[in-house]
Amino acid sequence: MSTLAHTMMTAARPGDTGLAGPGELDRYPYANAANAAGQDRTERVSPVWEGSETDIGRVGRRAAGSRGRGLHGQLVQQLGQMIVSGDLGADRPLVPEEIGQRFEVSRTVVRESLRVLEAKGLVSARPNVGTRVRPVSDWNLLDPDIIEWRAYGPQRDDQRRELCELRWTIEPLAARLAAGHGREDIQQRLADMVEIMGHSAAQGDTMTFARADAEFHTLLLQLAGNRMLEHLAGIVTSALHVSGGPGSGCERPVETSVGQHMRVVDAIGSGDASAAETAMRQLLAAHGEVGGQGAGTPVDHVVPAPREH
């Protein structure tokens, strides 16, 4: 096993899930100075959120398994999920003071979180109008966070189908292009990832398997030599996380998947572009990554953790 493979195997322990304990995201620590002014908690609940308590509580519980990365990342996660799920509909006003009071976070946390959501196209802030939720047509649907939020919400069937169709379009092409570049360093790293997948499959280590699988597909897009394809690597990684397939960490990895990945590596190594493309199509088809297989399947997995923003 190469040094890279050994490092990755030892760095990702099966028991290290990185998940927070139950309920850790249900509530935010109090970070507002409102109490200093002697305000009662019930007085700080904003009328704009009336009728949304059930929705807010549900979103909090749904995110409870995620590992926290500070108030900022948690609030982005909460508000993003609520917008994408439709709990906060288009043109809904978002008043920073009211958000801060509801979630008990500081003005700075609210302001920075809304900036992140604005960059994703989920909200817009205009003078004399304030911050409002934008319609779906304005969202950056290729943003990894939005991909994951859609995949664990009411739009999950459409999201998974669209991701499958996108992968079916770009990854066979990437494999074909990669076969003509002869980058031995990246080819070796691809082989390393397959080796890691083989070891983790034998041990039932889904976490290491998923990480190696995601790295494999990212490297493939890099090897294609097309910067626009490489830019889509984050989308493919998100697709693996939400697809529910063997490479997502949601199912027990299987040896057959390892062999299919290895056939892609062998075809690229031999410079056979046609064989590489075919091998990738077979890999995607074998795991239901074409035709939206899996649509309608109940989603019981934990929502991915908040990202660093």
C-alpha positions in Angstrom: 0.0 0.0 0.0 1.4 3.4 -0.9 2.1 6.1 1.7 -1.0 8.1 0.6 -3.2 5.1 0.9 -1.8 4.2 4.3 -2.3 7.8 5.6 -5.9 8.0 4.5 -6.7 4.6 6.0 -5.2 5.5 9.4 -6.7 9.0 9.4 -10.3 7.9 8.9 -11.4 5.7 11.8 -14.8 3.9 11.6 -15.8 5.1 15.0 -14.9 8.8 14.3 -18.2 9.9 12.9 -17.6 13.6 13.6 -21.3 13.9 14.7 -22.6 16.0 17.5 -24.6 14.5 20.3 -28.4 14.5 20.1 -30.0 17.9 20.4 -26.8 19.9 20.1 -28.2 21.9 17.2 -31.7 22.1 18.6 -30.8 25.3 20.4 -28.3 28.0 19.9 -26.3 29.3 22.9 -27.5 32.7 23.9 -25.4 35.3 22.2 -27.6 38.4 22.2 -27.3 41.3 24.5 -31.0 41.5 24.9 -31.1 39.9 28.3 -28.7 42.6 29.5 -31.5 45.1 29.0 -33.7 42.9 31.1 -36.0 41.8 28.3 -38.1 38.7 28.9 -37.5 35.9 26.5 -41.1 35.7 25.5 -41.2 39.4 24.6 -38.3 38.9 22.1 -40.3 36.4 19.9 -41.0 38.1 16.7 -44.5 38.2 15.1 -43.1 37.3 11.7 -42.3 33.8 12.9 -45.7 33.1 14.4 -47.0 29.8 13.2 -43.6 28.6 12.4 -42.6 27.1 15.7 -43.4 23.5 14.5 -41.3 24.1 11.4 -38.4 25.6 13.2 -38.4 22.7 15.8 -38.6 20.1 13.0 -35.6 21.7 11.2 -33.7 21.8 14.4 -34.3 18.1 15.1 -33.5 17.2 11.5 -30.1 18.9 11.8 -29.4 17.5 15.3 -27.1 14.8 14.1 -24.8 17.3 12.3 -21.5 18.3 13.8 -21.6 22.0 14.9 -19.0 24.4 13.4 -20.0 27.5 15.3 -23.1 29.7 15.4 -22.4 31.1 12.0 -22.4 27.7 10.2 -25.3 26.4 12.2 -27.5 29.4 11.4 -26.7 29.2 7.7 -27.7 25.5 7.9 -30.9 26.3 9.7 -32.1 29.1 7.6 -30.9 27.5 4.4 -32.9 24.3 5.1 -36.0 26.3 6.0 -35.8 28.3 2.7 -35.1 25.3 0.5 -37.8 23.2 2.1 -40.3 25.9 1.6 -40.9 26.7 5.3 -39.8 30.2 4.4 -41.4 30.9 1.0 -40.3 33.3 -1.7 -40.5 37.0 -0.9 -40.7 36.2 2.8 -39.1 39.1 4.7 -36.2 38.2 6.9 -35.6 40.8 9.6 -32.1 40.4 11.2 -33.3 41.5 14.6 -36.1 39.0 14.6 -33.8 36.2 13.5 -31.3 37.0 16.2 -34.1 37.0 18.9 -35.6 33.7 17.6 -32.3 31.8 17.4 -30.6 33.7 20.2 -27.5 34.7 18.3 -25.7 38.0 17.9 -26.3 40.6 15.2 -22.9 39.8 13.7 -23.8 36.1 13.4 -27.1 37.0 11.7 -25.5 39.5 9.3 -22.7 37.2 8.2 -25.1 34.2 7.8 -27.4 36.3 5.6 -24.5 37.3 3.5 -23.6 33.7 2.9 -27.3 32.9 1.9 -27.3 35.9 -0.4 -24.2 34.6 -2.2 -26.0 31.4 -2.7 -28.9 33.2 -4.3 -31.4 32.3 -1.5 -32.0 35.8 -0.3 -31.6 39.3 -1.5 -30.9 42.5 0.5 -31.9 45.9 -0.9 -32.1 49.4 0.6 -35.6 50.4 1.8 -36.8 46.8 1.1 -34.7 44.7 3.5 -33.8 41.1 3.1 -36.3 38.8 1.4 -36.3 35.1 0.3 -35.7 34.8 -3.5 -37.6 32.4 -5.8 -36.1 29.0 -6.8 -35.2 30.4 -10.2 -32.6 32.6 -8.5 -30.9 30.0 -6.4 -27.4 28.7 -7.2 -28.5 25.1 -7.7 -25.0 23.9 -8.2 -23.9 25.1 -4.7 -23.0 22.0 -2.7 -25.0 23.2 0.4 -28.1 23.8 -1.7 -27.7 20.4 -3.3 -27.6 18.7 0.1 -30.5 20.7 1.5 -32.7 19.9 -1.5 -31.7 16.2 -1.2 -32.9 16.0 2.3 -36.1 18.0 1.8 -39.4 17.8 -0.1 -37.5 18.1 -3.4 -35.2 15.1 -2.7 -36.6 13.0 -5.6 -36.0 15.7 -8.2 -32.6 16.5 -6.7 -31.3 13.0 -6.8 -32.6 12.4 -10.4 -31.0 15.7 -11.6 -27.7 14.8 -9.9 -27.8 11.3 -11.5 -28.4 12.8 -14.9 -25.6 15.4 -14.5 -23.1 12.8 -13.4 -24.1 10.6 -16.4 -23.3 13.5 -18.6 -20.0 14.6 -17.2 -18.2 11.6 -15.7 -18.0 9.3 -18.7 -16.6 12.3 -20.7 -14.1 13.0 -17.9 -12.9 9.4 -18.0 -12.5 9.6 -21.8 -10.5 12.8 -21.6 -8.4 11.5 -18.7 -7.3 8.5 -20.8 -5.5 10.9 -23.1 -3.5 12.9 -20.6 -1.1 10.3 -19.1 -0.7 12.0 -15.8 1.0 9.2 -13.9 0.9 11.0 -10.6 -2.9 11.3 -10.6 -3.3 7.9 -12.1 -1.4 6.5 -9.1 -3.6 8.4 -6.7 -6.6 7.0 -8.4 -5.2 3.5 -7.9 -4.5 4.4 -4.3 -8.1 5.3 -3.8 -9.3 2.0 -5.2 -6.9 0.2 -2.9 -8.3 2.1 0.1 -11.8 1.2 -1.1 -10.9 -2.5 -1.3 -9.5 -2.5 2.3 -12.4 -0.6 3.7 -14.9 -2.7 1.9 -13.4 -5.9 3.4 -13.6 -4.3 6.9 -17.1 -2.8 6.4 -15.6 0.6 7.0 -18.2 2.8 5.3 -16.7 6.1 6.3 -13.2 5.4 4.8 -14.8 3.9 1.7 -17.0 7.0 1.1 -14.0 9.3 1.5 -11.9 7.3 -0.9 -14.8 7.1 -3.4 -15.3 10.9 -3.3 -11.6 11.5 -3.7 -11.5 9.1 -6.7 -14.2 10.9 -8.6 -12.7 14.3 -7.7 -9.3 13.1 -9.1 -10.9 11.8 -12.2 -12.3 15.3 -13.0 -8.9 16.8 -12.4 -7.2 14.3 -14.7 -9.6 15.2 -17.5 -7.6 18.4 -18.1 -10.7 20.5 -18.4 -11.0 23.2 -15.8 -14.7 23.6 -16.2 -15.2 19.9 -15.5 -12.8 20.1 -12.6 -15.0 22.9 -11.2 -17.9 20.5 -11.0 -16.0 18.2 -8.5 -17.9 19.6 -5.5 -21.2 18.7 -7.2 -20.1 15.1 -7.8 -18.9 14.8 -4.2 -22.3 16.1 -3.0 -24.1 13.7 -5.3 -22.2 10.8 -3.8 -23.2 11.9 -0.3 -26.8 12.1 -1.0 -27.3 9.3 -3.6 -27.8 6.6 -1.0 -25.5 4.3 -3.0 -22.6 2.2 -1.8 -20.2 5.1 -2.2 -22.3 7.5 0.0 -21.5 6.0 3.3 -25.2 5.1 3.8 -24.8 1.4 2.7 -22.2 -1.3 3.3 -19.5 -1.0 0.6 -19.2 -4.0 -1.7 -16.3 -5.6 -3.5 -18.0 -5.4 -6.9 -17.8 -1.6 -6.7 -14.1 -1.8 -6.1 -13.6 -3.9 -9.3 -15.6 -1.5 -11.3 -13.5 1.5 -10.2 -10.4 -0.5 -11.0 -11.5 -1.1 -14.5 -11.8 2.7 -15.0 -8.2 3.1 -13.7 -6.9 0.4 -16.0 -8.5 1.9 -19.0 -7.1 5.3 -18.2 -3.7 3.9 -17.6 -3.7 2.1 -20.9 -4.7 5.3 -22.7 -7.9 3.6 -24.1 -10.4 6.5 -24.1 -13.3 4.5 -25.4 -12.8 1.8 -22.7 -12.5 4.4 -20.0 -15.8 6.0 -21.0 -17.5 2.6 -21.2 -16.2 1.6 -17.8 -17.4 4.7 -16.2 -20.9 4.3 -17.7 -21.0 0.8 -16.4 -19.9 2.0 -13.0 -22.7 4.6 -12.8 -25.3 2.2 -14.2 -24.4 -0.5 -11.7 -25.0 1.7 -8.8 -28.3 3.2 -10.0 -26.7 6.5 -10.9 -28.6 6.7 -14.1 -32.3 7.1 -14.6 -32.8 8.4 -11.1 -33.0 5.0 -9.5 -33.8 5.4 -5.9 -36.3 8.2 -6.4 -39.1 7.9 -3.9 -36.9 5.9 -1.4 -37.4 7.1 2.1 -34.6 9.3 3.4 -33.6 8.5 6.9 -30.0 9.6 6.8 -28.6 12.5 8.8 -28.4 15.9 7.1 -24.8 16.7 6.3 -22.9 18.9 8.7 -22.7 22.7 8.3 -19.8 23.8 6.2 -17.2 26.3 7.0 -18.3 29.6 5.3 
